[in-house]
């Protein structure tokens, strides 16, 4: 084999460390929590049309994001608190 070619990446030791971390319970819990947060951000971007912020500056961005997050939370709360309509009672003939 030529000296210029190598079978392994020089970063293989870092990859091994990363692989070991993915097997821990703490990583699995972290991944589960990250997924919840990422889903909320995806919802903000797709459903509430927050592809880009319209207000300028840090304060404007903060206010706009706070309003969008509040709207998102109100939608989720309304869905959870919604009472299902009772099914129509069938009277036997």
PyMOL Python script that loads the backbone (N, CA, C, O; Angstrom):
from pymol import cmd

cmd.read_pdbstr("""\
ATOM      1  N   UNK A   1       0.837  -1.174   0.000  1.00  0.00           N
ATOM      2  CA  UNK A   1       0.000   0.000   0.000  1.00  0.00           C
ATOM      3  C   UNK A   1       0.882   1.237   0.000  1.00  0.00           C
ATOM      4  O   UNK A   1       1.919   1.279   0.663  1.00  0.00           O
ATOM      5  N   UNK A   2       0.470   2.211  -0.729  1.00  0.00           N
ATOM      6  CA  UNK A   2       1.209   3.462  -0.845  1.00  0.00           C
ATOM      7  C   UNK A   2       1.134   4.253   0.469  1.00  0.00           C
ATOM      8  O   UNK A   2       0.118   4.194   1.161  1.00  0.00           O
ATOM      9  N   UNK A   3       2.178   4.979   0.814  1.00  0.00           N
ATOM     10  CA  UNK A   3       2.197   5.739   2.053  1.00  0.00           C
ATOM     11  C   UNK A   3       1.214   6.906   2.028  1.00  0.00           C
ATOM     12  O   UNK A   3       0.742   7.345   3.077  1.00  0.00           O
ATOM     13  N   UNK A   4       0.912   7.398   0.856  1.00  0.00           N
ATOM     14  CA  UNK A   4      -0.006   8.534   0.763  1.00  0.00           C
ATOM     15  C   UNK A   4      -1.456   8.135   0.990  1.00  0.00           C
ATOM     16  O   UNK A   4      -2.284   8.989   1.306  1.00  0.00           O
ATOM     17  N   UNK A   5      -1.774   6.877   0.839  1.00  0.00           N
ATOM     18  CA  UNK A   5      -3.141   6.402   1.039  1.00  0.00           C
ATOM     19  C   UNK A   5      -3.265   5.770   2.414  1.00  0.00           C
ATOM     20  O   UNK A   5      -2.344   5.112   2.899  1.00  0.00           O
ATOM     21  N   UNK A   6      -4.397   5.976   3.021  1.00  0.00           N
ATOM     22  CA  UNK A   6      -4.625   5.442   4.349  1.00  0.00           C
ATOM     23  C   UNK A   6      -6.006   4.805   4.386  1.00  0.00           C
ATOM     24  O   UNK A   6      -6.941   5.294   3.752  1.00  0.00           O
ATOM     25  N   UNK A   7      -6.128   3.713   5.131  1.00  0.00           N
ATOM     26  CA  UNK A   7      -7.413   3.037   5.245  1.00  0.00           C
ATOM     27  C   UNK A   7      -8.327   3.761   6.225  1.00  0.00           C
ATOM     28  O   UNK A   7      -9.549   3.713   6.089  1.00  0.00           O
ATOM     29  N   UNK A   8      -7.740   4.429   7.209  1.00  0.00           N
ATOM     30  CA  UNK A   8      -8.534   5.063   8.253  1.00  0.00           C
ATOM     31  C   UNK A   8      -8.397   6.580   8.205  1.00  0.00           C
ATOM     32  O   UNK A   8      -7.360   7.119   7.817  1.00  0.00           O
ATOM     33  N   UNK A   9      -9.443   7.233   8.599  1.00  0.00           N
ATOM     34  CA  UNK A   9      -9.444   8.690   8.657  1.00  0.00           C
ATOM     35  C   UNK A   9      -8.600   9.145   9.859  1.00  0.00           C
ATOM     36  O   UNK A   9      -8.541   8.440  10.867  1.00  0.00           O
ATOM     37  N   UNK A  10      -7.959  10.294   9.766  1.00  0.00           N
ATOM     38  CA  UNK A  10      -7.232  10.809  10.938  1.00  0.00           C
ATOM     39  C   UNK A  10      -8.185  11.202  12.068  1.00  0.00           C
ATOM     40  O   UNK A  10      -7.747  11.433  13.195  1.00  0.00           O
ATOM     41  N   UNK A  11      -9.474  11.278  11.775  1.00  0.00           N
ATOM     42  CA  UNK A  11     -10.468  11.650  12.777  1.00  0.00           C
ATOM     43  C   UNK A  11     -11.190  10.438  13.359  1.00  0.00           C
ATOM     44  O   UNK A  11     -12.200  10.589  14.046  1.00  0.00           O
ATOM     45  N   UNK A  12     -10.684   9.256  13.091  1.00  0.00           N
ATOM     46  CA  UNK A  12     -11.365   8.034  13.527  1.00  0.00           C
ATOM     47  C   UNK A  12     -11.504   7.952  15.040  1.00  0.00           C
ATOM     48  O   UNK A  12     -12.510   7.446  15.536  1.00  0.00           O
ATOM     49  N   UNK A  13     -10.517   8.438  15.782  1.00  0.00           N
ATOM     50  CA  UNK A  13     -10.617   8.379  17.243  1.00  0.00           C
ATOM     51  C   UNK A  13     -11.764   9.262  17.739  1.00  0.00           C
ATOM     52  O   UNK A  13     -12.470   8.883  18.673  1.00  0.00           O
ATOM     53  N   UNK A  14     -11.957  10.427  17.131  1.00  0.00           N
ATOM     54  CA  UNK A  14     -13.073  11.297  17.509  1.00  0.00           C
ATOM     55  C   UNK A  14     -14.406  10.633  17.157  1.00  0.00           C
ATOM     56  O   UNK A  14     -15.374  10.747  17.909  1.00  0.00           O
ATOM     57  N   UNK A  15     -14.455   9.950  16.036  1.00  0.00           N
ATOM     58  CA  UNK A  15     -15.677   9.239  15.645  1.00  0.00           C
ATOM     59  C   UNK A  15     -15.996   8.126  16.640  1.00  0.00           C
ATOM     60  O   UNK A  15     -17.161   7.899  16.968  1.00  0.00           O
ATOM     61  N   UNK A  16     -14.972   7.438  17.116  1.00  0.00           N
ATOM     62  CA  UNK A  16     -15.188   6.382  18.108  1.00  0.00           C
ATOM     63  C   UNK A  16     -15.751   6.944  19.406  1.00  0.00           C
ATOM     64  O   UNK A  16     -16.623   6.336  20.027  1.00  0.00           O
ATOM     65  N   UNK A  17     -15.252   8.102  19.811  1.00  0.00           N
ATOM     66  CA  UNK A  17     -15.775   8.748  21.020  1.00  0.00           C
ATOM     67  C   UNK A  17     -17.244   9.099  20.808  1.00  0.00           C
ATOM     68  O   UNK A  17     -18.071   8.853  21.685  1.00  0.00           O
ATOM     69  N   UNK A  18     -17.574   9.672  19.654  1.00  0.00           N
ATOM     70  CA  UNK A  18     -18.960  10.030  19.344  1.00  0.00           C
ATOM     71  C   UNK A  18     -19.856   8.788  19.316  1.00  0.00           C
ATOM     72  O   UNK A  18     -20.981   8.827  19.812  1.00  0.00           O
ATOM     73  N   UNK A  19     -19.373   7.708  18.750  1.00  0.00           N
ATOM     74  CA  UNK A  19     -20.151   6.452  18.724  1.00  0.00           C
ATOM     75  C   UNK A  19     -20.411   5.942  20.128  1.00  0.00           C
ATOM     76  O   UNK A  19     -21.496   5.438  20.418  1.00  0.00           O
ATOM     77  N   UNK A  20     -19.421   6.069  21.001  1.00  0.00           N
ATOM     78  CA  UNK A  20     -19.580   5.610  22.386  1.00  0.00           C
ATOM     79  C   UNK A  20     -20.617   6.460  23.120  1.00  0.00           C
ATOM     80  O   UNK A  20     -21.405   5.944  23.914  1.00  0.00           O
ATOM     81  N   UNK A  21     -20.610   7.752  22.850  1.00  0.00           N
ATOM     82  CA  UNK A  21     -21.559   8.644  23.518  1.00  0.00           C
ATOM     83  C   UNK A  21     -22.986   8.312  23.113  1.00  0.00           C
ATOM     84  O   UNK A  21     -23.895   8.398  23.938  1.00  0.00           O
ATOM     85  N   UNK A  22     -23.198   7.934  21.857  1.00  0.00           N
ATOM     86  CA  UNK A  22     -24.558   7.657  21.386  1.00  0.00           C
ATOM     87  C   UNK A  22     -25.179   6.446  22.064  1.00  0.00           C
ATOM     88  O   UNK A  22     -26.391   6.251  21.976  1.00  0.00           O
ATOM     89  N   UNK A  23     -24.393   5.644  22.726  1.00  0.00           N
ATOM     90  CA  UNK A  23     -24.909   4.452  23.396  1.00  0.00           C
ATOM     91  C   UNK A  23     -25.300   4.715  24.847  1.00  0.00           C
ATOM     92  O   UNK A  23     -25.805   3.811  25.513  1.00  0.00           O
ATOM     93  N   UNK A  24     -25.083   5.916  25.350  1.00  0.00           N
ATOM     94  CA  UNK A  24     -25.388   6.215  26.756  1.00  0.00           C
ATOM     95  C   UNK A  24     -26.858   6.584  26.915  1.00  0.00           C
ATOM     96  O   UNK A  24     -27.501   7.043  25.971  1.00  0.00           O
ATOM     97  N   UNK A  25     -27.378   6.378  28.121  1.00  0.00           N
ATOM     98  CA  UNK A  25     -28.770   6.730  28.412  1.00  0.00           C
ATOM     99  C   UNK A  25     -28.968   8.243  28.385  1.00  0.00           C
ATOM    100  O   UNK A  25     -30.017   8.724  27.957  1.00  0.00           O
ATOM    101  N   UNK A  26     -27.966   8.992  28.839  1.00  0.00           N
ATOM    102  CA  UNK A  26     -28.066  10.454  28.837  1.00  0.00           C
ATOM    103  C   UNK A  26     -28.225  10.971  27.404  1.00  0.00           C
ATOM    104  O   UNK A  26     -28.993  11.904  27.168  1.00  0.00           O
ATOM    105  N   UNK A  27     -27.519  10.383  26.461  1.00  0.00           N
ATOM    106  CA  UNK A  27     -27.632  10.798  25.058  1.00  0.00           C
ATOM    107  C   UNK A  27     -29.028  10.496  24.523  1.00  0.00           C
ATOM    108  O   UNK A  27     -29.615  11.317  23.818  1.00  0.00           O
ATOM    109  N   UNK A  28     -29.558   9.325  24.854  1.00  0.00           N
ATOM    110  CA  UNK A  28     -30.888   8.948  24.379  1.00  0.00           C
ATOM    111  C   UNK A  28     -31.945   9.902  24.918  1.00  0.00           C
ATOM    112  O   UNK A  28     -32.866  10.283  24.196  1.00  0.00           O
ATOM    113  N   UNK A  29     -31.816  10.292  26.196  1.00  0.00           N
ATOM    114  CA  UNK A  29     -32.755  11.246  26.786  1.00  0.00           C
ATOM    115  C   UNK A  29     -32.622  12.609  26.116  1.00  0.00           C
ATOM    116  O   UNK A  29     -33.622  13.262  25.817  1.00  0.00           O
ATOM    117  N   UNK A  30     -31.390  13.032  25.884  1.00  0.00           N
ATOM    118  CA  UNK A  30     -31.127  14.318  25.245  1.00  0.00           C
ATOM    119  C   UNK A  30     -31.711  14.345  23.830  1.00  0.00           C
ATOM    120  O   UNK A  30     -32.305  15.343  23.421  1.00  0.00           O
ATOM    121  N   UNK A  31     -31.547  13.269  23.100  1.00  0.00           N
ATOM    122  CA  UNK A  31     -32.066  13.181  21.735  1.00  0.00           C
ATOM    123  C   UNK A  31     -33.588  13.266  21.730  1.00  0.00           C
ATOM    124  O   UNK A  31     -34.182  13.888  20.850  1.00  0.00           O
ATOM    125  N   UNK A  32     -34.209  12.638  22.714  1.00  0.00           N
ATOM    126  CA  UNK A  32     -35.668  12.658  22.830  1.00  0.00           C
ATOM    127  C   UNK A  32     -36.169  14.086  23.105  1.00  0.00           C
ATOM    128  O   UNK A  32     -37.158  14.526  22.521  1.00  0.00           O
ATOM    129  N   UNK A  33     -35.476  14.797  23.999  1.00  0.00           N
ATOM    130  CA  UNK A  33     -35.863  16.174  24.328  1.00  0.00           C
ATOM    131  C   UNK A  33     -35.593  17.118  23.151  1.00  0.00           C
ATOM    132  O   UNK A  33     -36.385  18.022  22.883  1.00  0.00           O
ATOM    133  N   UNK A  34     -34.475  16.907  22.453  1.00  0.00           N
ATOM    134  CA  UNK A  34     -34.148  17.736  21.290  1.00  0.00           C
ATOM    135  C   UNK A  34     -35.209  17.593  20.205  1.00  0.00           C
ATOM    136  O   UNK A  34     -35.568  18.567  19.542  1.00  0.00           O
ATOM    137  N   UNK A  35     -35.705  16.377  20.030  1.00  0.00           N
ATOM    138  CA  UNK A  35     -36.704  16.127  19.004  1.00  0.00           C
ATOM    139  C   UNK A  35     -37.964  16.937  19.272  1.00  0.00           C
ATOM    140  O   UNK A  35     -38.551  17.489  18.342  1.00  0.00           O
ATOM    141  N   UNK A  36     -38.387  17.016  20.531  1.00  0.00           N
ATOM    142  CA  UNK A  36     -39.575  17.790  20.882  1.00  0.00           C
ATOM    143  C   UNK A  36     -39.391  19.256  20.518  1.00  0.00           C
ATOM    144  O   UNK A  36     -40.280  19.876  19.934  1.00  0.00           O
ATOM    145  N   UNK A  37     -38.234  19.806  20.866  1.00  0.00           N
ATOM    146  CA  UNK A  37     -37.957  21.216  20.592  1.00  0.00           C
ATOM    147  C   UNK A  37     -37.875  21.461  19.088  1.00  0.00           C
ATOM    148  O   UNK A  37     -38.424  22.444  18.589  1.00  0.00           O
ATOM    149  N   UNK A  38     -37.201  20.583  18.372  1.00  0.00           N
ATOM    150  CA  UNK A  38     -37.060  20.749  16.926  1.00  0.00           C
ATOM    151  C   UNK A  38     -38.409  20.671  16.224  1.00  0.00           C
ATOM    152  O   UNK A  38     -38.637  21.375  15.240  1.00  0.00           O
ATOM    153  N   UNK A  39     -39.297  19.828  16.715  1.00  0.00           N
ATOM    154  CA  UNK A  39     -40.635  19.726  16.117  1.00  0.00           C
ATOM    155  C   UNK A  39     -41.405  21.032  16.302  1.00  0.00           C
ATOM    156  O   UNK A  39     -42.146  21.447  15.411  1.00  0.00           O
ATOM    157  N   UNK A  40     -41.231  21.680  17.458  1.00  0.00           N
ATOM    158  CA  UNK A  40     -41.906  22.956  17.702  1.00  0.00           C
ATOM    159  C   UNK A  40     -41.370  24.037  16.766  1.00  0.00           C
ATOM    160  O   UNK A  40     -42.140  24.840  16.241  1.00  0.00           O
ATOM    161  N   UNK A  41     -40.048  24.060  16.555  1.00  0.00           N
ATOM    162  CA  UNK A  41     -39.471  25.025  15.628  1.00  0.00           C
ATOM    163  C   UNK A  41     -39.949  24.766  14.200  1.00  0.00           C
ATOM    164  O   UNK A  41     -40.241  25.703  13.457  1.00  0.00           O
ATOM    165  N   UNK A  42     -40.027  23.507  13.828  1.00  0.00           N
ATOM    166  CA  UNK A  42     -40.504  23.161  12.484  1.00  0.00           C
ATOM    167  C   UNK A  42     -41.950  23.621  12.307  1.00  0.00           C
ATOM    168  O   UNK A  42     -42.324  24.119  11.245  1.00  0.00           O
ATOM    169  N   UNK A  43     -42.750  23.453  13.344  1.00  0.00           N
ATOM    170  CA  UNK A  43     -44.140  23.895  13.291  1.00  0.00           C
ATOM    171  C   UNK A  43     -44.211  25.413  13.130  1.00  0.00           C
ATOM    172  O   UNK A  43     -45.003  25.921  12.337  1.00  0.00           O
ATOM    173  N   UNK A  44     -43.389  26.128  13.878  1.00  0.00           N
ATOM    174  CA  UNK A  44     -43.360  27.585  13.754  1.00  0.00           C
ATOM    175  C   UNK A  44     -43.015  27.998  12.330  1.00  0.00           C
ATOM    176  O   UNK A  44     -43.615  28.923  11.784  1.00  0.00           O
ATOM    177  N   UNK A  45     -42.051  27.315  11.735  1.00  0.00           N
ATOM    178  CA  UNK A  45     -41.597  27.690  10.396  1.00  0.00           C
ATOM    179  C   UNK A  45     -42.624  27.342   9.323  1.00  0.00           C
ATOM    180  O   UNK A  45     -42.888  28.152   8.433  1.00  0.00           O
ATOM    181  N   UNK A  46     -43.207  26.142   9.399  1.00  0.00           N
ATOM    182  CA  UNK A  46     -44.097  25.689   8.332  1.00  0.00           C
ATOM    183  C   UNK A  46     -45.523  26.195   8.491  1.00  0.00           C
ATOM    184  O   UNK A  46     -46.088  26.778   7.566  1.00  0.00           O
ATOM    185  N   UNK A  47     -46.101  25.973   9.656  1.00  0.00           N
ATOM    186  CA  UNK A  47     -47.517  26.268   9.862  1.00  0.00           C
ATOM    187  C   UNK A  47     -47.735  27.760  10.130  1.00  0.00           C
ATOM    188  O   UNK A  47     -48.656  28.357   9.574  1.00  0.00           O
ATOM    189  N   UNK A  48     -46.910  28.355  10.964  1.00  0.00           N
ATOM    190  CA  UNK A  48     -47.100  29.762  11.327  1.00  0.00           C
ATOM    191  C   UNK A  48     -46.302  30.705  10.434  1.00  0.00           C
ATOM    192  O   UNK A  48     -46.224  31.904  10.700  1.00  0.00           O
ATOM    193  N   UNK A  49     -45.714  30.164   9.382  1.00  0.00           N
ATOM    194  CA  UNK A  49     -45.021  30.962   8.356  1.00  0.00           C
ATOM    195  C   UNK A  49     -43.935  31.877   8.926  1.00  0.00           C
ATOM    196  O   UNK A  49     -43.881  33.063   8.601  1.00  0.00           O
ATOM    197  N   UNK A  50     -43.077  31.322   9.772  1.00  0.00           N
ATOM    198  CA  UNK A  50     -41.989  32.122  10.332  1.00  0.00           C
ATOM    199  C   UNK A  50     -40.673  31.789   9.645  1.00  0.00           C
ATOM    200  O   UNK A  50     -39.671  31.536  10.313  1.00  0.00           O
ATOM    201  N   UNK A  51     -40.668  31.786   8.322  1.00  0.00           N
ATOM    202  CA  UNK A  51     -39.429  31.511   7.602  1.00  0.00           C
ATOM    203  C   UNK A  51     -38.393  32.588   7.881  1.00  0.00           C
ATOM    204  O   UNK A  51     -37.201  32.308   8.009  1.00  0.00           O
ATOM    205  N   UNK A  52     -38.872  33.833   7.972  1.00  0.00           N
ATOM    206  CA  UNK A  52     -37.958  34.919   8.330  1.00  0.00           C
ATOM    207  C   UNK A  52     -38.704  35.906   9.212  1.00  0.00           C
ATOM    208  O   UNK A  52     -39.923  36.047   9.118  1.00  0.00           O
ATOM    209  N   UNK A  53     -37.961  36.579  10.061  1.00  0.00           N
ATOM    210  CA  UNK A  53     -38.559  37.548  10.969  1.00  0.00           C
ATOM    211  C   UNK A  53     -38.808  38.852  10.219  1.00  0.00           C
ATOM    212  O   UNK A  53     -37.997  39.262   9.389  1.00  0.00           O
ATOM    213  N   UNK A  54     -39.917  39.493  10.512  1.00  0.00           N
ATOM    214  CA  UNK A  54     -40.276  40.722   9.815  1.00  0.00           C
ATOM    215  C   UNK A  54     -39.894  41.975  10.593  1.00  0.00           C
ATOM    216  O   UNK A  54     -39.676  43.030   9.997  1.00  0.00           O
ATOM    217  N   UNK A  55     -39.812  41.874  11.913  1.00  0.00           N
ATOM    218  CA  UNK A  55     -39.443  43.025  12.727  1.00  0.00           C
ATOM    219  C   UNK A  55     -37.925  43.115  12.808  1.00  0.00           C
ATOM    220  O   UNK A  55     -37.231  42.098  12.821  1.00  0.00           O
ATOM    221  N   UNK A  56     -37.427  44.317  12.863  1.00  0.00           N
ATOM    222  CA  UNK A  56     -35.977  44.531  12.854  1.00  0.00           C
ATOM    223  C   UNK A  56     -35.417  44.594  14.267  1.00  0.00           C
ATOM    224  O   UNK A  56     -36.117  44.923  15.225  1.00  0.00           O
ATOM    225  N   UNK A  57     -34.139  44.269  14.364  1.00  0.00           N
ATOM    226  CA  UNK A  57     -33.421  44.389  15.632  1.00  0.00           C
ATOM    227  C   UNK A  57     -33.683  43.225  16.570  1.00  0.00           C
ATOM    228  O   UNK A  57     -34.593  42.425  16.358  1.00  0.00           O
ATOM    229  N   UNK A  58     -32.869  43.149  17.607  1.00  0.00           N
ATOM    230  CA  UNK A  58     -32.987  42.058  18.571  1.00  0.00           C
ATOM    231  C   UNK A  58     -34.325  42.121  19.300  1.00  0.00           C
ATOM    232  O   UNK A  58     -34.984  41.099  19.492  1.00  0.00           O
ATOM    233  N   UNK A  59     -34.717  43.319  19.702  1.00  0.00           N
ATOM    234  CA  UNK A  59     -35.967  43.491  20.439  1.00  0.00           C
ATOM    235  C   UNK A  59     -37.164  43.096  19.572  1.00  0.00           C
ATOM    236  O   UNK A  59     -38.079  42.423  20.047  1.00  0.00           O
ATOM    237  N   UNK A  60     -37.162  43.510  18.313  1.00  0.00           N
ATOM    238  CA  UNK A  60     -38.254  43.159  17.409  1.00  0.00           C
ATOM    239  C   UNK A  60     -38.332  41.666  17.163  1.00  0.00           C
ATOM    240  O   UNK A  60     -39.418  41.087  17.149  1.00  0.00           O
ATOM    241  N   UNK A  61     -37.175  41.041  16.968  1.00  0.00           N
ATOM    242  CA  UNK A  61     -37.137  39.590  16.740  1.00  0.00           C
ATOM    243  C   UNK A  61     -37.627  38.847  17.974  1.00  0.00           C
ATOM    244  O   UNK A  61     -38.366  37.868  17.873  1.00  0.00           O
ATOM    245  N   UNK A  62     -37.206  39.324  19.130  1.00  0.00           N
ATOM    246  CA  UNK A  62     -37.622  38.701  20.390  1.00  0.00           C
ATOM    247  C   UNK A  62     -39.136  38.809  20.559  1.00  0.00           C
ATOM    248  O   UNK A  62     -39.792  37.834  20.928  1.00  0.00           O
ATOM    249  N   UNK A  63     -39.690  39.992  20.290  1.00  0.00           N
ATOM    250  CA  UNK A  63     -41.131  40.198  20.417  1.00  0.00           C
ATOM    251  C   UNK A  63     -41.908  39.338  19.427  1.00  0.00           C
ATOM    252  O   UNK A  63     -42.918  38.734  19.787  1.00  0.00           O
ATOM    253  N   UNK A  64     -41.443  39.282  18.193  1.00  0.00           N
ATOM    254  CA  UNK A  64     -42.132  38.500  17.163  1.00  0.00           C
ATOM    255  C   UNK A  64     -42.111  37.009  17.502  1.00  0.00           C
ATOM    256  O   UNK A  64     -43.110  36.310  17.341  1.00  0.00           O
ATOM    257  N   UNK A  65     -40.977  36.546  17.965  1.00  0.00           N
ATOM    258  CA  UNK A  65     -40.867  35.131  18.316  1.00  0.00           C
ATOM    259  C   UNK A  65     -41.738  34.813  19.525  1.00  0.00           C
ATOM    260  O   UNK A  65     -42.365  33.755  19.575  1.00  0.00           O
ATOM    261  N   UNK A  66     -41.782  35.718  20.496  1.00  0.00           N
ATOM    262  CA  UNK A  66     -42.614  35.520  21.676  1.00  0.00           C
ATOM    263  C   UNK A  66     -44.089  35.432  21.288  1.00  0.00           C
ATOM    264  O   UNK A  66     -44.817  34.584  21.804  1.00  0.00           O
ATOM    265  N   UNK A  67     -44.532  36.305  20.380  1.00  0.00           N
ATOM    266  CA  UNK A  67     -45.911  36.252  19.919  1.00  0.00           C
ATOM    267  C   UNK A  67     -46.221  34.941  19.182  1.00  0.00           C
ATOM    268  O   UNK A  67     -47.284  34.352  19.373  1.00  0.00           O
ATOM    269  N   UNK A  68     -45.302  34.502  18.356  1.00  0.00           N
ATOM    270  CA  UNK A  68     -45.508  33.253  17.607  1.00  0.00           C
ATOM    271  C   UNK A  68     -45.543  32.061  18.553  1.00  0.00           C
ATOM    272  O   UNK A  68     -46.372  31.167  18.392  1.00  0.00           O
ATOM    273  N   UNK A  69     -44.648  32.041  19.538  1.00  0.00           N
ATOM    274  CA  UNK A  69     -44.621  30.937  20.505  1.00  0.00           C
ATOM    275  C   UNK A  69     -45.892  30.935  21.351  1.00  0.00           C
ATOM    276  O   UNK A  69     -46.421  29.875  21.686  1.00  0.00           O
ATOM    277  N   UNK A  70     -46.378  32.129  21.694  1.00  0.00           N
ATOM    278  CA  UNK A  70     -47.623  32.231  22.452  1.00  0.00           C
ATOM    279  C   UNK A  70     -48.788  31.691  21.631  1.00  0.00           C
ATOM    280  O   UNK A  70     -49.623  30.946  22.144  1.00  0.00           O
ATOM    281  N   UNK A  71     -48.842  32.067  20.358  1.00  0.00           N
ATOM    282  CA  UNK A  71     -49.899  31.559  19.477  1.00  0.00           C
ATOM    283  C   UNK A  71     -49.824  30.037  19.369  1.00  0.00           C
ATOM    284  O   UNK A  71     -50.848  29.354  19.387  1.00  0.00           O
ATOM    285  N   UNK A  72     -48.622  29.524  19.257  1.00  0.00           N
ATOM    286  CA  UNK A  72     -48.435  28.076  19.157  1.00  0.00           C
ATOM    287  C   UNK A  72     -48.914  27.389  20.438  1.00  0.00           C
ATOM    288  O   UNK A  72     -49.588  26.361  20.378  1.00  0.00           O
ATOM    289  N   UNK A  73     -48.569  27.949  21.575  1.00  0.00           N
ATOM    290  CA  UNK A  73     -48.989  27.354  22.845  1.00  0.00           C
ATOM    291  C   UNK A  73     -50.503  27.421  23.027  1.00  0.00           C
ATOM    292  O   UNK A  73     -51.106  26.484  23.551  1.00  0.00           O
ATOM    293  N   UNK A  74     -51.120  28.519  22.598  1.00  0.00           N
ATOM    294  CA  UNK A  74     -52.574  28.636  22.695  1.00  0.00           C
ATOM    295  C   UNK A  74     -53.267  27.608  21.805  1.00  0.00           C
ATOM    296  O   UNK A  74     -54.277  27.025  22.199  1.00  0.00           O
ATOM    297  N   UNK A  75     -52.728  27.384  20.604  1.00  0.00           N
ATOM    298  CA  UNK A  75     -53.295  26.367  19.715  1.00  0.00           C
ATOM    299  C   UNK A  75     -53.209  24.975  20.345  1.00  0.00           C
ATOM    300  O   UNK A  75     -54.165  24.200  20.308  1.00  0.00           O
ATOM    301  N   UNK A  76     -52.053  24.679  20.919  1.00  0.00           N
ATOM    302  CA  UNK A  76     -51.871  23.368  21.550  1.00  0.00           C
ATOM    303  C   UNK A  76     -52.794  23.214  22.748  1.00  0.00           C
ATOM    304  O   UNK A  76     -53.370  22.146  22.955  1.00  0.00           O
ATOM    305  N   UNK A  77     -52.940  24.287  23.549  1.00  0.00           N
ATOM    306  CA  UNK A  77     -53.804  24.233  24.720  1.00  0.00           C
ATOM    307  C   UNK A  77     -55.262  24.057  24.303  1.00  0.00           C
ATOM    308  O   UNK A  77     -55.997  23.294  24.931  1.00  0.00           O
ATOM    309  N   UNK A  78     -55.686  24.753  23.252  1.00  0.00           N
ATOM    310  CA  UNK A  78     -57.065  24.627  22.775  1.00  0.00           C
ATOM    311  C   UNK A  78     -57.361  23.202  22.319  1.00  0.00           C
ATOM    312  O   UNK A  78     -58.445  22.677  22.573  1.00  0.00           O
ATOM    313  N   UNK A  79     -56.401  22.583  21.650  1.00  0.00           N
ATOM    314  CA  UNK A  79     -56.598  21.195  21.204  1.00  0.00           C
ATOM    315  C   UNK A  79     -56.740  20.244  22.385  1.00  0.00           C
ATOM    316  O   UNK A  79     -57.551  19.319  22.353  1.00  0.00           O
ATOM    317  N   UNK A  80     -55.948  20.476  23.426  1.00  0.00           N
ATOM    318  CA  UNK A  80     -55.985  19.584  24.592  1.00  0.00           C
ATOM    319  C   UNK A  80     -57.226  19.791  25.432  1.00  0.00           C
ATOM    320  O   UNK A  80     -57.727  18.849  26.046  1.00  0.00           O
ATOM    321  N   UNK A  81     -57.730  21.017  25.466  1.00  0.00           N
ATOM    322  CA  UNK A  81     -58.885  21.320  26.299  1.00  0.00           C
ATOM    323  C   UNK A  81     -60.211  21.135  25.581  1.00  0.00           C
ATOM    324  O   UNK A  81     -61.270  21.174  26.208  1.00  0.00           O
ATOM    325  N   UNK A  82     -60.160  20.933  24.274  1.00  0.00           N
ATOM    326  CA  UNK A  82     -61.386  20.792  23.491  1.00  0.00           C
ATOM    327  C   UNK A  82     -62.181  19.591  23.985  1.00  0.00           C
ATOM    328  O   UNK A  82     -61.652  18.497  24.176  1.00  0.00           O
ATOM    329  N   UNK A  83     -63.447  19.834  24.181  1.00  0.00           N
ATOM    330  CA  UNK A  83     -64.331  18.756  24.627  1.00  0.00           C
ATOM    331  C   UNK A  83     -64.967  18.146  23.392  1.00  0.00           C
ATOM    332  O   UNK A  83     -65.509  18.843  22.534  1.00  0.00           O
ATOM    333  N   UNK A  84     -64.887  16.851  23.329  1.00  0.00           N
ATOM    334  CA  UNK A  84     -65.500  16.176  22.188  1.00  0.00           C
ATOM    335  C   UNK A  84     -67.012  16.236  22.315  1.00  0.00           C
ATOM    336  O   UNK A  84     -67.559  16.081  23.407  1.00  0.00           O
ATOM    337  N   UNK A  85     -67.679  16.458  21.204  1.00  0.00           N
ATOM    338  CA  UNK A  85     -69.136  16.500  21.187  1.00  0.00           C
ATOM    339  C   UNK A  85     -69.670  15.095  21.452  1.00  0.00           C
ATOM    340  O   UNK A  85     -69.143  14.116  20.923  1.00  0.00           O
ATOM    341  N   UNK A  86     -70.712  14.999  22.267  1.00  0.00           N
ATOM    342  CA  UNK A  86     -71.264  13.652  22.536  1.00  0.00           C
ATOM    343  C   UNK A  86     -71.851  13.064  21.272  1.00  0.00           C
ATOM    344  O   UNK A  86     -72.426  13.770  20.444  1.00  0.00           O
ATOM    345  N   UNK A  87     -71.696  11.768  21.139  1.00  0.00           N
ATOM    346  CA  UNK A  87     -72.224  11.075  19.970  1.00  0.00           C
ATOM    347  C   UNK A  87     -73.740  11.048  20.026  1.00  0.00           C
ATOM    348  O   UNK A  87     -74.324  10.993  21.108  1.00  0.00           O
ATOM    349  N   UNK A  88     -74.376  11.086  18.873  1.00  0.00           N
ATOM    350  CA  UNK A  88     -75.841  11.084  18.813  1.00  0.00           C
ATOM    351  C   UNK A  88     -76.363   9.762  19.368  1.00  0.00           C
ATOM    352  O   UNK A  88     -75.883   8.677  19.041  1.00  0.00           O
ATOM    353  N   UNK A  89     -77.353   9.908  20.210  1.00  0.00           N
ATOM    354  CA  UNK A  89     -77.934   8.714  20.818  1.00  0.00           C
ATOM    355  C   UNK A  89     -78.900   8.061  19.834  1.00  0.00           C
ATOM    356  O   UNK A  89     -79.750   8.729  19.246  1.00  0.00           O
ATOM    357  N   UNK A  90     -78.762   6.778  19.667  1.00  0.00           N
ATOM    358  CA  UNK A  90     -79.645   6.053  18.766  1.00  0.00           C
ATOM    359  C   UNK A  90     -80.740   5.420  19.614  1.00  0.00           C
ATOM    360  O   UNK A  90     -80.468   4.639  20.526  1.00  0.00           O
ATOM    361  N   UNK A  91     -81.986   5.773  19.294  1.00  0.00           N
ATOM    362  CA  UNK A  91     -83.122   5.229  20.032  1.00  0.00           C
ATOM    363  C   UNK A  91     -83.662   4.025  19.264  1.00  0.00           C
ATOM    364  O   UNK A  91     -84.039   4.125  18.096  1.00  0.00           O
ATOM    365  N   UNK A  92     -83.688   2.889  19.954  1.00  0.00           N
ATOM    366  CA  UNK A  92     -84.176   1.693  19.250  1.00  0.00           C
ATOM    367  C   UNK A  92     -85.660   1.845  18.890  1.00  0.00           C
ATOM    368  O   UNK A  92     -86.434   2.434  19.645  1.00  0.00           O
ATOM    369  N   UNK A  93     -86.039   1.311  17.737  1.00  0.00           N
ATOM    370  CA  UNK A  93     -87.421   1.435  17.277  1.00  0.00           C
ATOM    371  C   UNK A  93     -88.291   0.342  17.817  1.00  0.00           C
ATOM    372  O   UNK A  93     -89.486   0.302  17.524  1.00  0.00           O
TER     373      UNK A  93
END
""", "prot")
cmd.dss("prot")
cmd.show_as("cartoon", "prot")
cmd.util.cbc("prot")
cmd.orient("prot")
